[in-house]
Amino acid sequence: MSLISKGISAIIALAFLGVYAISVVELSFGAPTHITLPVIADAIFKDFVLAFEVLAILLFASLIGAVYLARKDGGDL
């Protein structure tokens, strides 16, 4: 890697670090809320059931892809 590439990479990294630091410093926490497990379960299985199912399908597809890529011969399933 040349010196110019390293300098550009360092500038970009510092910019991202600065944005991250500013977002953390300006983060304000409100009053603590007490969320119980039944409240979370109701939200997942009643209010957000479609998003939950889409996420399950996406994770299953990524699992199949990971198994396919991890095979030594890279052959058919």
Secondary structure, DSSP 8 states (H G I E B T S, - for coil): --HHHHHHHHHHHHHHHHHHHHHHHT----S-----HHHHHHIIIIISHHHHHHHHHHHHHHHHHHHHHH-SS----
